[in-house]
């Protein structure tokens, strides 16, 4: 049986997931149509030791999804991203999400271990949404003229400055 985090199980039980280990949401919201939507998802991932070092990760509930990482931290981050891509893609295509496997539903090989991966749909979409929005701003006329003489891309400069300012 895979090892599990007692703290994670306790957290899930606290939020009403007694009978479904590893599934559900902690936060919900409403979409524009007023429907309740889930923001947090929990699915198990299996971490396998890679012969060349590092880890490769598979997901019992998303057979099409695999990823890898050189360190445990990198592997976990890649697992969150990979699982997020699968969840986001299925939701955008109006496909249902799979039922969550219970720890007894899959068998681990020697050296493998499982871990619950928490995925925050809202944060993922904020990070990966590249849709641009129009912003109107004012700068001194002399600065505008000087920047235009140097073929400065105003949008690019503003994006870079904002990312630097907020630490992204």
N, C-alpha and C positions, 0 to 999 in steps of 0.2 A: 504494500500500500504506500502511496506517495506521502512524503512528508508535507505537512501543511502548517501554516502559521496560525497558532492559536488566537493571536490577536485579530487576524483577518476574519477567522470564523466567528469570533465573538462580535466583531463589528457587523458582519453580515446578519447574524442572529438578532442583533439589536435593531436592525432595520427590517425585520420580518421575513428573513429568508431561511427559516428553520428547515424546511423540507427540500430546499434546492440549493445545495452547496455551490457557491461560486457564481450565482446568477443575480441579475436584477440591477437596480439602480439605487443610489443614495439620494440623488437630487432629481427632481422632476421639474418640468416647466410646461408651458402651454405654447403651441405653435400659433400661427396667425389664424388658423381655423378654430382655435379654442381647444384642440385635442391635447391631452396630457402626453408629454414626450419624455423619454428617459435620457439622462445625460451621462450617467456612469454605468459601465458594463463590467462584469467580471467573468473571465473565462480562464480555464487552466492552460498552461503552456508546459511543454516537456523540454527540459534542457538536457542536451546530449553533449558529452565530452567529444571534442573534435580531435582526431588523431594528430593533427598538425598543431594543436594548441587552440585554446579558446573553446567556444561553444556553438552549437547550432541548435535552433529552436523549432519545434513543431507544435501544432495546435490540434488536439483531438477533434475539436468542433469545427475547425476550418482546415480541411485537408489540403486545400490549395495554397495555404499560407505557411511559409517557412522563412527563417532569417538566420543571421549569425552575428557573433560578436567576439572580439579578441579577449575582452575581460568580462567579468560577471556584470559589472555596471553597464558596459556597452551592450552586452547581450540583452539585458533587461530593457534598456532604452529602445533597442532595435525591435524587441518583441512587442512593446507598446505601439511603436510606429507601424509595424507590419499588421498587427491585429486591428489597429485603427483604420488602416487602409481598407482592409476586408470589410469591417463593419460599415464604414462610411460608404463604400462602393455598393454594398447590398442595400443600404437604406436609400441611397440616391436612385437605385434601379428598382425601388419598391419591392425588393425581395425580403422575405422573412429571415430573421436571424435564427441560427440553429439553437436547439435546446442545449443547455449546458451539461456537459458530462460530469457525472459524479466521480469522485476519485476511484471508485471501484469499477468504473466503466472502461478503464484502460490499464494496460500492463506496462510497467517500466522495466527496462533492461538494466543489467548491472551497471552502475555508475551514473544512470540517469536520475533526474529528480524533477518533480513538478512544482509549479508555483502559480498562484493566481495572479493574473495580470489585470490591473484596473485600468480602464480606458475612459477618459473624459471626452465625450463627443464635442462638447461646446469648445473646450480648449483646443482640440485638434482642428476643428473647423476654423477657429480664429487664426491659428498658426498657418494653415494651408490655404486659406482663402486669398486669392491673388486679385480679386475683383478690385478695380480702381474706383475711387470716388473723386468727384471734382471738388476742389477747394479754391475759393477765391481769397486772395490775400493782397496786402498792400506793401510795397517797398518803395524807397525813395527813387525818384526818376533817374538820378545820376547813377545809382547802383544798377538799375534795370538796363540802362544804356551800356554801361561797362560790361555787364554780364553778356549782353547780346553781342558785343564786339568780340567776345571770346567764345562765342557759340556754346554758352553754358546751357545745359539741359536743366531747367528750373525744377521740374518734377523729380528728377534724379537727385539733385542737390538737396531738395527738401526731404525726400525719403531717407537719404543717407544721414542727414542732420538729425531727423527725428529718431532714427534707429540708434544713433550714437547717444542722443540725449536720454533715451529710456533704457539704454543698456542692452539692446538686442544685437 
